[in-house]
């Protein structure tokens, strides 16, 4: 049996931000409306209303996903006295019973004050202090002090000051903001403030560092990752075989993830314990995955790495323990699902993958949500003490993936004419040209339509009457792949690169030392002749007339 997820609304507000520099009397309020299920943007816009002194404020929307809707209210005025903005969220347009009303204090134009302070756990934890006015760039050491911070670093953005510490913040800290801080108008803060701040524990997470796909060879192929509040991660490697790369790149770029079952299979799984030399809680800790053995056993092609974790891998403290026993959850490979045992019992190297050859290996939406109440799991997706946290949703994922191609060969392709492709191959580690590299062009049916070897100038020139879709360079036992799709080329729309094709004869080009001359100025013109076939003899005269905009010949000259 199945049921439809119950629709809900959730409102999140950010601190007031200062408006444009030229309009200090204006404030901006931004936030997000979240829904449990997909919703029509037009209906979402009817759920929110903002007023100031009985004046309805305009709301500008950005619909990020069908369930995440960001908004901005930019017409908030600072008057002669303290005001208030009311933001009301109603579920009536969606046919649900929900109401949420917030009141936000708006300082007067003459009141330069501390508005709020909070702890933010993002990619890096920091303390955020909001002021009523934009803050001038200044040395804030001694003016903003945070208990327990070390080597504090300050980042000023409009009326927001972010305070970073070299050491992790404690859960409960105190921020002291002193008088004397100056705004952009030169006025000094008259009243300081002391604010108690509580940091929420960082949610357990894992992430790759950077988005690069090409990894040059090294003695130890290390892939950097970072984890937060974890003592172990589960790693799975999916191998797209070298011979199947043209088929994989028919529909995907090197970062693709669809229909992996057509071109490869999982070859390696392991749960890796993370050694920790000091307290790693509530901060990102960097590690490196050594893939040398994986590449040695399964050379060539492409590797898709997946990182995830389960409840037994987290260091997050659950006062009452897990809400319920965690069900058996399939491990996903973005478009390719293979039933597996619990991660802790997975072997280090896998050559078979359960029902990978059968239809059971296909992705199934119903299998994914079987074994738990969807609404309950989704509502608890941010709670590490609930099994819903360990499920992947559209706006919450504990599994991260990255594609990797191990090669020292870099490749650049240029198309000067429809039937000619120039390929340049270089060594990524030395930046030197790679001579005698075999370069092949393939059509969409994966057939070679042209081949060539790079010369000492690193260039291979290939001609083909058929439009290629893929270039493969091979040298020293390694391969590199470059899709030649139109949408993958660098844009040259801002430049005049059309030119004309010469059917016969030779080409010439005129240019001057500048583009505009006044009456009486001397004109210095240069003529360049392109005659690779040497059709003209040496000292051949060049004759050219000078014509004004009316078509009248003003003079003639001949040079050789």
N, C-alpha and C positions, 0 to 999 in steps of 0.2 A: 504494500500500500504506500501511498505518498500523500503529501499535503502541501499546500501553498504557504510559503513563508509569510508571516504576519508583517505588514508594513509598519514601520516606526520612523520617527523623526528624532534627530539629535542636533543641537545647536552648539557651536563652538565660536567664541569671540576672542579676538586678539586685542591687546592694549591699544588705546587711541594713539594714532600717529599724527605728527605734524603735517600740515598741508604743504603746498608749494612754498618755496623761499619767498616769493613775491607776495604771498597771501598768508601771513602768520596768524591771521584771525580764523583760519579754516582748520578743521581737524578731519581725519579720516578714520573710519572704523571698518575693519574687515573681519571676516569670519567664514565659517563653513557650515552648510546644512548637509547632514548625512542621512541616507535612507537605508533601510534594511533590504529593500528590493529595488529593481530598476523603476524609474519614474520619468514621466514626460517632463522636459525642462519647463514648458509653459505652466504646468501645474505647480511645480516647485516654486516658481516666481510668485505665485499667488499665496503661498503659505507665509511669507515674511512681510512685515510692515514696520517701518521706522518713522518715528515722529519726534519733533523738537518744538516745544511750545505750541502744540497743536498744528504745527506745520509738517506735512508729509514729506519725507526725504526720499530722493531718488536713489534707487539701488541698482548698481551695475553688476551683472552676473557673469560668471565664467563656469560653464558646466564641464568639469574635468572628466567625469565618467557619468553613466546613468544613475550612480548612487552617491556621487560626491560633487557638491555644487558650492563653489566659492563665490562670495559676494563682497562688494565694497560700497560703503556709504561715504561719499566724498563732499557732501554739502553741509557739514556740521559747523555751525557758527559759534565763535567765542564772543559773548556779549560783555556788557559792562559788569555784570554780576555772574555768579556761578549758575550754570544751567544744567539741563539733563536731557539725555536722549533715551527714548524708550524703544526697545526692539521686541516685537511680539511675533512668536511663531505659532501658527495654528494648523492643525491637521485637517480642518474642515474641507479644503479643496481636494484632499486626497481621500475623503470619506472615512477618516479615522478620528478617534477621540484623542487629541493631544493638544496641550497648550503650554507655552513657555514664554514668560515675559521677563525681560532684563532691563534694568535701569543703569545707565552709565553717566557718571558725573562729568560735566564739561567745565573746565576752569574758566574764569574770566580772562579777558585779554591782558589785564595788568597783573595777573597772579602767576608768577613763575614758581612752580612747586614740583615736588616729587609726586608722581601719580601712582606708581606701583613698582613692585619688585617681585620677581619670581625666579624659580629654578627651572631651567630648560634642559631636557635630556634629548639631544638630537644626535648628529654624527659625533659631536663632542659636547660634554656638559658645560653649561655656563650660567652665570647669573645675569638676568636681564633687568635693567632699571629703566623705567619710562618716566620722562619729564613732560611738563606741559608745553615747553618751548623747545625748538631745535637747539642742540648743544653745539657750541663753538669747538673747533679742534684745539685741544689743550692737554697738558700733562695732568692726568687725574690721580696720580699717585698721592696718597694722603687725603684726597678729597672723597674718594669712594673706597672703602676698605671692607673686606669680607672676611669674617672669622674663618681661620683654618686655611686660607688661600696661600699659595706660594708662588712668588715671581708673577704677580698678577699682570695680565695683559688686557688693555682696554680697546674696544672697537666702538667708535661713535658713528651712528647712522641716523641723521635727522635728530629726533628727540629720544632715541633709544641708545643706551650704552650697554654693551655686552662685556662681561668681566670673565676672563678665562684664567684658570689656575694650572700651574705645572703639575700639581698633584690632584688626585681625585677629590671631589667635594665630599664632605660628610653628609649624612642624611639630613641633619638639622643644623643650620648655620644662621648667622646674623650679619646683615649688611648695614653698614653705617655710612650714610651720605651726609657730608659736611657742607655747611654754608660756604659760599665763595665760588661755586661752579658757575661759569659764565655761559649765557646763551648767545646766539648769533647776533643779537642786537647789542651786546656788550653789557647787559644787566647781570648782576651777580645774584645767585640764590641766597635769599635772606634766611630761610629756615631749613635746617638740616632735618634728617629723619633716621630712625633706626627701625629696621624691618626684619622680622623673623621669617626665614625661608625654609621650606621643607622640600627636599628633592625626592621625587618619586624614583624608586629603583628602576634602572634601565631594564627594559624587556630583553630577555635572552634573544640573541640574534647572531647571524654570521653573514659575512659579505666578502666579495672579492675586492681587491685593490686595483683600480683602473679598469679600463674597458678594452685594452689591447687584445688582439687575437693572435698575432704573429709573435712567436717566441723563438729567438735564435738558440742554437744548440750551446750547451755548456756541460761541464763535467757533472754538475748536479743541476738538473732542471727544476728550479724552485719557483713555485707560484705563490705569491703573497696573498694571505687572507687575514681578516680581522674577526674576532669573536667578542661578544659581550656576555658576561654571566654564564659561561659554558665551561665544562671541564672535558668535553669530548665533542667531536663532530663526526657525522657519517658521510663518507665520500663515495661517490659512484662515478665511474668513467664509462662513457658510451663511445665506441669507436666506429667512425665512418671509414670504411676501408678505402685504401688508396685508389683501387680500380673503380670504386663507386663514386669518387668525387665529381666527375662530370655529371652523373645522374643527380647527385645531391644539389649541385649548383645550377641545375636547370630551373629550379623554382626558388632557390634560396641564395642569399649571400653567405659569406663565411660565418656570419652570426646567426644563421637560420636554425630553426628547431622543428619544422613540420615534417611529418611522415618519415621519421627516422628509421622505422622498421624496414623500409624499403632498401636502405643502404648500409645498415650496420647492426650492431648488437652491443649490449652491456658486456664488458670484459673484465671489470675490476670493481670490487666493493670492499670497503674497509671502514671500521669505526676506529678513529684515531683519538687516543687520550692526549690531552693537552697538559704538559707540565707547566707549573706556575711557580716562579721564584718568589713573588711577593703578592700581596693582596690584589687580586685582579677585579674585584667587584665594582660594578657600576662604571666601567670604562672600557673602551675598545683596546684590546690587546692583539698585537700583530704576531702571526706565525707564518711559516712557509711550508708548503706541501712539496715534497720531493717526488717528482714524477719520472725520475730517471729509469726506474725499473719498468714502469708502465710503457714508456716509449721504446725501451729495449725489447720487450716481449711482443709489442704490437706496433711496429714501425710504420711510418707513413700515414697519409690520410689526415683525418681531423678527430680531435677528442672533445667530447662535450662532458664537462665536469659538473656534477650536481652535489651541492652541500646541503645537509639538513641536520636536524637533531630531534631528540625525543625528550620526554619528561625526565628520564633518568640521567640526562646529560646536562641539566641546568643546575646552577648554583643559587637560583632564586628561592628565597625562603617562603614556603607556604605554611602559615600558622596552623591551619587545620588539615594540612595534607592535600593531596589531589581530591577534587570534588568527587570523582568516580574513577574506577579502573579504566585506564586508557584502552580503547578498543584497538583491534588490529587494523592499521591504516595502510593502504597501498602506498608504495614508494613510487613517485611519479618521475617520468623522464620526458616531460613536455611533448606529448603526442605519442608516447610509447610506454605502455604499462606492462610490467612483468610481475606476477605475484611472487613475493619474496618472504622469507622468514624474518623474525625480528632482527634489527640491525646488529645487535650485539652478537648474534650467532653467525653473521655472514662471514664467509671465508675471505682471505686476503685477495685471492685471485679467482675469478669465475670464468669458466669456459662454456658453461651452459646456463640457461636462465629460465628454468621452469617451463612454462607453456609458451615460450617465445615463438616457437614455430607454429603454434595453433592459433585459432581465432580468439582464444582467451587472452592472448597477448595484446589485443586491440584495446584502445581506450574506451572506457564506458562511464558516462556521466552518472548512471544509477549506481554502479559499483562504488564510485567515489564517495557518495553521500550515504551509502548503506551503513547501518549500524549506529546511527545517532540521530537525534532530533536536529534538523538543520537550523531552525530558528534559535534553539538553545545554544548550539555550537557557534553560530554566527554572532550572537549577542555576547558571547564570552571569548571572542577571538583575540582580545587584548589581555586576557587573564591567563598567565602561565600556569595557574593552579587548576585549570580546566582543560579537558582534552580538546576543546574547540580551538585552543591556541595553536595546536599542532596540526591543524588542517589549513590548507591553502584556499584563500578566498580572493576575489578580485581586488580587494583593498588590503589584503593581509597575506603575506607569504613567509613561511619559515624555510622554504627551499629556494636557493639561489643557484643559478647556472651560468656557465661561461664556456664559450668555444675556444679551442686552442689548436693552432697549427704550428708544428715545430719545424722550422726551416731557417737557413741562413740566407736564402735568396729573396731579394726584393725586386719588384718588377714595376715598370712604368710603361704605359702604352700610349702612343700618339697616332692619331689618324689625320694625316694631312689631306688625303683624298679618299673617296669612298672605297677604292679597291686596294689601298695600301695601308698597312699597319706597321709602325716602327716600335719595336720592343727594346727596352733597356733593362739589363739585368745587373744588379750590384750585390756585393756581399754586405749584409746588414751589420756584421761585426766590425769589418774593416773599412766599409764605405768605398771599397775598390771595385772596379768593373770585373765582371766574371766573363772571361773569354771561353769560347767553345761550349757555351750552354745551348742545349737544344731547346728551341722554342717551337711550339705547335699551336696552330689555330684550329679550333673545333667549331662545327656548326651545331645547331640546336639538337640535331639527331646524334650528337656525340661522335661524329666522323671527322677525321683530320682533313682539312681542306688546304693547309699550307704548312710547311716546316722550313726552318732555317736555323743556322748556327750563328751565335753572336761572334762578332769580330773583335779585334783588339780595342776598338773604340766603344765596346760594350753594346753596340747596336745590332739588332737583327731586323732586316727589312723583309716583310712578307706581303705577297700580293695574292688577292683572292677575289673572284667575281661574286662569291657568296658572302653574305654578311656573317662574320664570326660572332659567337656569343661567349667564347671562353678561350683564354690563352694559358698554356701550361709551359713553364720553364723547368728544365731538368738539368742538373749538373751535380757532380760529386755525390751521387746517390741520394740527392734531395730534390724535392719538387716544390714549386710555388704556383698559386692559382690566382687568376685575375679575370673576373667577369667583365665582359665588354658591352654590357647592356647600356642603352642610351641614358637611362636614369642614374647610372653609376658614374658617368663622366663628370668632370669638373665643369661648372658653368662658365661659358665664355660669352654670355649674352651681352655683357657690357663692352665688348670689344668688337671691332670690325675685322672679322677673321674670314669673311667669305672669299674675297679675291676672285680672280678669273682663271680659268684653265686655258693655257695656250695650245691651240690646235696645231699651229705651224709657226715658223719664224722664231724670234727671240723676244725676251722680255727686257723692259727698261723701267727705271723709276727715277723721278725727279724729287728733290727736296731742297728747301731753302734754309738759311740760317735763322729765319723767323717766319711767322705766318702773316704778318701785316707790315706793309711799307707805306710811308707817307710820300706825297709828291716830292720829287727831287732826291729821294733816297737811292743809294746804290743797292742793287739786288745781286746777291751771291748765291748762285744756283749750282747744285751738284747733280750730275747724271750718273746713274749706276746701270751697267749693262750686265745682264745675266745670259751668258752664252756658253753653257757647258759643252756643247758640241763643237765649239769654235767654228761656227758657220761664217763668221766675218773675219777678214784678214786683219792683221795688226795695223794700227794707225788709220783704220777706216773712219772717214769723216762722219761726224754727227751734225745734222743741220736742224735748227729749230727756230721757229718764228715766235715773236712776243705779241700777243693779241690782247686787247682791252675787253671789258665786259660787253662793248657794243659790237664786237666781232671785227674791229679795225686792227690791221697789222701795224704795230708801232716800230718794229725793227726785226732784224734777222741776224743770226750768228751761226758760225760753223766752227766746230772744234774736232780735233782728231786725237 
